Amino acid sequence: MTAPFSTVLCGYRNGLPNTSDASDKLSIEIGSALFEHLGVPVDQPATPVAKEWAVAMADDLQERLSIPAPHLLIQAERKLLHFEQYAHLDVARSLANDDGLEVAGALAALDALTAADSLLGGEPLVQAVNSVRAAVAGADERRKLLIDLMADESPLNLDLAVERPTIAAVVPGTVLLPHLVAGFSLKWSLRTDRLQDPRTQGSQMAAMRRGRMPHFAAVTMEPRPYYLGRLAMGTGDLDCVYHLALPELSKAVEEVYVGPKRAKQLDTFHRLVDQRRLRDYDELVTYLATL
């Protein structure tokens, strides 16, 4: 099933489909065929899709999952640090931002006591406070050194996140962060420089998680089998790639990729679908309904 919001996001820029690479004739040809099957008017102007797409998809999924999975919450633009499997990634940053005001206040109070006590000749208390101050200063210096040596790599944000409430706190009294059940990287079209982000994000999520790995996939409107294959035929960084208009793309591919010179890409497309590396948008909805 085609995503109901996909046609609204489609449009023409300088007479070319906004899914197509203006320097690639085949990209324009397959993009035009896809738009024809989708019924996109040739005078429909292209508009920026990034944020509008994420919001439209979140709204659509939230509505369609309201009955089969009312416990799920779908939101655009979410940080991994906001979920319980990845909350530990924020510990180092929180430690680095600790300004030590509580310790400084406690030492100031002790200074006031020692000042009053020293007037009475209480040298032992003054010495004890000085020892505490030296120990705190040493510990703070070691903490700063460790923080400086830590890696400062931040995980990529999720374009779209599907979450549910956490069942129970790991430690009694701790804040219950939501559990991430699925995350999506949205790529309207694909280029060589856009292929790496979803794979990098999938690798980060797998390596950094504490607990079950969320379902993670890319979602795209890219019409070319070559680029779909480069993204979907990975080594496990992505669970799969979902296409917003797979039925219409299948028809367009059968029409455009004709002849011996294009047979390889036609075969690539069929293998992507047969191996379920490339899936329909409706499968995304059905899968989330089971979580």
Secondary structure, DSSP 4 states (H G I P E B T S, - for coil): ---TTHHHH--EETTEETTS-TT-HHHHHHHHHHHHHHT--TTPBP---HHHHHHHHHHHHHHHTTTT-TT-EEEEEE-GGGSTTTGGGGHHHHHHT---HHHHHHHHHHHHHHHHHHTTT-HHHHHHHHHHHHHHHHHHHHHHHHHHHS----PPPEEEEEEE--SS-SSTTS--PPEEEEEEEEESS--GGGSHHHHHHHHHHHHH-SSSPPEEEEEE----HHHHHHHHSSSSSSS-EEETTHHHHHHHHHHHS-SGGGHHHHHHHHHHHHTTSEEEHHHHHHHHTT-
